[in-house]
Amino acid sequence: MQEVGKLLALNGNQPHKHHVLTTLNYWDDPGDGSHPTPIFIGKGRIINSRPHLAHPFTITDISGDEANYTLDTHGFQYIVHSSLEQAFISEPAIHSTYYLECTQLIKSITGAARVHIFNHKVRRGPTQWHHLGFDNLKNRGPVTKTHVDQSYTGAELRLRYELPDEADELVKRRYQIINIWRPIEPILKDPIAVADSNTVPDEDLVAAEMSEEDFKGEQWVVRYNPEHRWYYKHRMTPKDVLLIKCFDSNKSVARRALHSAFEDLAYRERESRQSIEVRCLVCYDD
């Protein structure tokens, strides 16, 4: 039975915390005012030569404390949700069964009037998949660079691209972009981390071009700031779902959450991570 929107429950005993001392890759700002190198996705490959530098961070394991973090307070939220889809190999099944589940899930959590899913990414490849040359998207793996999928401008670009006939009215009301991130198999290698929105000022974010097929979008890359606070959940299973807010037009709440995969040396030699991320435009009546 599905546990739609159910918050993770504590079982009486605080779980063991597995905090991780690691590095996160931040955009290498040349300091001359130049724009970040564009990223191009299409024709079976991604071209990403944007320079980054690794910086040390401790990623805090929030296991047992999941209910303290919500989309509007921190920019991310962990929930328990079972899916009828398990393999995530069949594209028709993902587009029908899983998209419907994701739509219902987002409505249940947010109270939104409408959810428009505009794409998804399945990741089963190795950590350094970007360097595999042509057709590297066949081996899509984790993204190990700090980012937000859409800038504030990029979110409106996506809305207008997806819903052009309605966009002029939709932008007058609250709308969001929320990613639904789920393990396909239990996660040990290359887990995903999210940053508390309250610790990331807008001044740390830099707009960067990212084109996918015929859509020219804009995302955030990130300047290093040691005050950023990063979190994750250790040993996520297919029932452990992470909601990542990439954009919110409501300026009174957490508006976006940085995210990135990271390396846990304890699991470096384990099999490649398997996950699916569904990207949703979330619209409200007011």
C-alpha positions as CSV (number, residue, x, y, z in Angstrom):
1,M,0.0,0.0,0.0
2,Q,1.3,3.4,-0.8
3,E,2.2,5.7,2.0
4,V,1.5,8.9,0.1
5,G,3.0,11.9,1.7
6,K,3.7,10.2,5.1
7,L,6.4,11.9,7.0
8,L,9.2,9.6,8.2
9,A,8.4,8.3,11.6
10,L,10.9,7.7,14.4
11,N,11.0,4.2,15.9
12,G,11.7,5.2,19.4
13,N,15.5,5.0,19.3
14,Q,17.6,7.7,17.7
15,P,19.5,6.0,14.8
16,H,23.2,6.0,14.6
17,K,24.4,9.1,12.8
18,H,26.8,8.7,9.8
19,H,28.2,12.2,9.3
20,V,30.7,12.4,6.4
21,L,33.8,14.5,6.1
22,T,34.2,15.0,2.4
23,T,34.6,17.6,-0.3
24,L,32.0,19.4,-2.4
25,N,32.8,20.9,-5.8
26,Y,32.1,24.6,-6.2
27,W,32.3,26.8,-9.3
28,D,35.8,28.1,-9.8
29,D,35.1,31.8,-10.1
30,P,37.8,33.4,-12.2
31,G,37.1,36.8,-10.5
32,D,37.0,38.8,-13.7
33,G,33.3,39.0,-14.1
34,S,33.1,36.5,-16.9
35,H,30.1,34.2,-17.1
36,P,30.3,30.5,-16.2
37,T,30.9,28.2,-19.2
38,P,27.7,27.0,-20.8
39,I,26.5,23.4,-20.5
40,F,25.0,21.7,-23.6
41,I,22.9,18.5,-23.4
42,G,21.7,16.9,-26.6
43,K,22.3,14.3,-29.3
44,G,23.0,11.7,-26.7
45,R,25.7,13.5,-24.8
46,I,26.4,16.3,-22.3
47,I,29.3,18.8,-22.8
48,N,30.3,20.3,-19.4
49,S,33.8,21.9,-19.2
50,R,32.8,24.3,-16.4
51,P,35.7,24.5,-13.9
52,H,35.1,23.6,-10.2
53,L,37.2,23.4,-7.1
54,A,36.8,21.0,-4.2
55,H,36.3,22.4,-0.7
56,P,36.0,20.4,2.6
57,F,32.6,20.0,4.3
58,T,31.0,17.8,6.9
59,I,27.7,16.5,5.6
60,T,25.3,16.0,8.5
61,D,23.2,12.8,8.6
62,I,19.7,13.8,9.5
63,S,18.4,10.3,10.1
64,G,15.8,10.4,12.8
65,D,15.4,14.1,12.5
66,E,13.8,14.2,9.1
67,A,10.6,15.9,10.3
68,N,12.6,19.0,11.2
69,Y,13.2,19.9,7.6
70,T,10.5,21.0,5.2
71,L,10.3,22.6,1.7
72,D,9.3,26.0,3.1
73,T,11.7,26.1,6.0
74,H,14.8,24.6,4.5
75,G,14.1,24.0,0.8
76,F,14.0,20.2,1.0
77,Q,12.0,17.5,2.7
78,Y,12.3,13.8,3.2
79,I,9.2,11.6,3.1
80,V,8.3,7.9,2.9
81,H,6.5,6.9,-0.3
82,S,6.2,3.5,-2.0
83,S,5.9,3.2,-5.7
84,L,4.3,0.6,-7.9
85,E,7.2,1.1,-10.3
86,Q,10.5,-0.5,-9.1
87,A,12.8,-1.2,-12.1
88,F,12.5,2.2,-13.8
89,I,13.6,0.7,-17.1
90,S,10.4,1.0,-19.1
91,E,9.9,4.6,-20.3
92,P,6.2,4.1,-20.9
93,A,5.7,2.9,-17.3
94,I,7.7,5.8,-15.9
95,H,5.6,8.3,-18.0
96,S,2.3,6.7,-17.0
97,T,2.4,5.0,-13.6
98,Y,5.2,6.9,-12.0
99,Y,4.4,10.3,-13.3
100,L,0.8,9.9,-11.9
101,E,2.2,8.8,-8.5
102,C,4.5,11.8,-8.5
103,T,1.7,14.2,-9.3
104,Q,-0.4,12.9,-6.5
105,L,2.5,13.0,-4.1
106,I,3.3,16.6,-4.8
107,K,-0.3,17.7,-4.5
108,S,-0.6,15.8,-1.2
109,I,2.5,17.5,0.3
110,T,2.0,21.0,-1.0
111,G,-1.7,21.5,-1.6
112,A,-1.0,22.7,-5.1
113,A,-3.7,22.8,-7.6
114,R,-1.7,21.5,-10.5
115,V,1.5,19.6,-11.2
116,H,3.2,19.5,-14.7
117,I,6.0,17.1,-15.0
118,F,8.5,18.2,-17.6
119,N,11.2,15.5,-17.5
120,H,13.0,12.9,-15.5
121,K,16.6,11.6,-15.2
122,V,17.5,8.0,-14.4
123,R,21.1,7.6,-13.2
124,R,22.9,4.3,-13.1
125,G,26.4,5.2,-14.4
126,P,29.8,5.7,-12.8
127,T,30.9,8.7,-10.8
128,Q,33.0,10.2,-13.7
129,W,30.5,9.6,-16.4
130,H,30.9,13.0,-18.0
131,H,34.3,12.0,-19.3
132,L,33.0,9.0,-21.3
133,G,32.9,11.0,-24.6
134,F,30.1,10.6,-27.2
135,D,26.9,9.0,-26.0
136,N,27.8,9.6,-22.4
137,L,24.2,10.1,-21.5
138,K,23.7,6.3,-21.9
139,N,25.8,6.0,-18.7
140,R,24.4,9.0,-16.9
141,G,25.7,9.0,-13.3
142,P,25.6,11.3,-10.3
143,V,26.2,15.0,-10.6
144,T,29.1,15.9,-8.2
145,K,29.0,19.7,-8.6
146,T,27.0,22.0,-6.4
147,H,24.1,23.6,-8.3
148,V,20.4,24.5,-8.5
149,D,18.7,23.3,-11.6
150,Q,17.0,26.6,-12.3
151,S,17.9,30.2,-11.5
152,Y,15.0,32.6,-10.7
153,T,15.0,33.7,-14.3
154,G,15.5,30.1,-15.5
155,A,12.4,29.0,-13.6
156,E,10.2,31.4,-15.6
157,L,11.9,30.4,-18.8
158,R,11.0,26.8,-18.1
159,L,7.4,27.7,-17.2
160,R,7.0,29.7,-20.4
161,Y,8.5,26.9,-22.5
162,E,6.3,24.2,-21.0
163,L,3.0,26.1,-20.7
164,P,3.3,29.0,-23.2
165,D,-0.4,29.6,-23.6
166,E,-1.0,30.0,-19.9
167,A,2.3,31.4,-18.6
168,D,1.2,35.1,-18.5
169,E,-1.5,34.1,-16.0
170,L,0.5,31.5,-14.1
171,V,3.3,33.9,-13.2
172,K,0.8,36.1,-11.4
173,R,0.3,33.3,-8.9
174,R,2.6,31.2,-6.8
175,Y,4.5,28.5,-8.7
176,Q,7.4,26.3,-7.9
177,I,9.8,23.8,-9.4
178,I,10.3,20.7,-7.2
179,N,12.4,17.6,-8.0
180,I,11.4,14.2,-6.6
181,W,14.5,12.2,-6.0
182,R,14.2,8.5,-5.3
183,P,16.8,5.6,-5.0
184,I,16.1,2.7,-7.3
185,E,18.4,0.5,-5.1
186,P,19.6,1.3,-1.6
187,I,22.1,4.2,-1.7
188,L,25.6,3.8,-0.3
189,K,28.0,5.2,-2.9
190,D,27.7,8.8,-4.1
191,P,24.7,9.8,-1.9
192,I,23.0,13.2,-2.5
193,A,23.4,16.2,-0.2
194,V,21.2,19.3,0.1
195,A,22.0,22.6,1.6
196,D,19.9,24.5,4.1
197,S,18.5,27.5,2.0
198,N,18.8,29.8,5.1
199,T,22.6,29.4,5.0
200,V,23.0,30.3,1.3
201,P,22.5,34.0,0.4
202,D,21.5,34.9,-3.1
203,E,24.9,36.6,-3.4
204,D,26.6,33.2,-3.5
205,L,24.5,32.1,-6.6
206,V,25.6,32.9,-10.2
207,A,23.4,32.4,-13.2
208,A,24.8,30.0,-15.8
209,E,23.5,28.9,-19.2
210,M,22.4,25.3,-19.6
211,S,20.8,24.2,-22.9
212,E,19.0,20.9,-23.3
213,E,18.0,19.9,-26.9
214,D,16.0,23.0,-28.1
215,F,15.5,24.6,-24.7
216,K,17.9,27.3,-23.6
217,G,17.7,27.5,-19.8
218,E,19.5,29.0,-16.9
219,Q,20.6,27.4,-13.6
220,W,22.6,28.5,-10.6
221,V,26.2,27.7,-10.0
222,V,27.6,28.4,-6.6
223,R,30.5,30.4,-5.1
224,Y,32.2,28.7,-2.2
225,N,31.1,29.8,1.3
226,P,32.2,27.8,4.4
227,E,28.9,28.9,6.1
228,H,26.8,26.7,3.9
229,R,25.3,23.8,5.8
230,W,24.9,20.5,4.1
231,Y,22.7,17.5,5.0
232,Y,21.8,14.0,3.7
233,K,20.1,10.8,4.9
234,H,22.3,7.8,5.2
235,R,21.3,4.5,3.5
236,M,18.3,5.8,1.6
237,T,16.1,3.0,0.2
238,P,13.5,3.1,-2.6
239,K,10.9,4.2,-0.1
240,D,13.0,7.2,1.0
241,V,12.1,10.1,-1.2
242,L,13.8,13.5,-1.2
243,L,11.9,16.6,-2.4
244,I,14.3,19.3,-3.6
245,K,12.9,22.8,-4.2
246,C,14.6,24.4,-7.1
247,F,12.4,27.5,-7.2
248,D,9.6,29.2,-5.4
249,S,8.0,32.5,-6.5
250,N,7.0,33.1,-2.8
251,K,9.8,35.2,-1.4
252,S,8.8,34.7,2.2
253,V,9.9,31.0,2.4
254,A,12.9,29.0,1.5
255,R,13.2,29.5,-2.3
256,R,15.8,26.9,-3.4
257,A,18.1,24.2,-2.2
258,L,21.6,23.6,-3.5
259,H,22.3,19.9,-4.1
260,S,25.1,17.7,-5.2
261,A,26.3,14.1,-5.0
262,F,29.3,13.5,-2.8
263,E,31.8,10.8,-2.1
264,D,31.8,8.8,1.1
265,L,35.2,7.1,1.2
266,A,33.7,4.2,3.2
267,Y,31.7,3.2,0.1
268,R,34.0,4.2,-2.8
269,E,34.3,0.7,-4.1
270,R,30.6,-0.1,-4.0
271,E,28.5,-0.5,-7.1
272,S,27.3,2.6,-8.9
273,R,24.4,4.5,-7.5
274,Q,20.9,4.0,-9.1
275,S,18.3,6.8,-8.8
276,I,15.5,8.6,-10.6
277,E,14.7,12.3,-10.4
278,V,11.4,13.7,-11.6
279,R,11.1,17.4,-12.2
280,C,7.8,19.1,-11.6
281,L,6.3,22.5,-12.2
282,V,3.9,23.1,-9.3
283,C,1.2,25.7,-9.7
284,Y,-1.3,27.2,-7.2
285,D,-4.7,28.9,-7.5
286,D,-3.4,32.0,-5.6
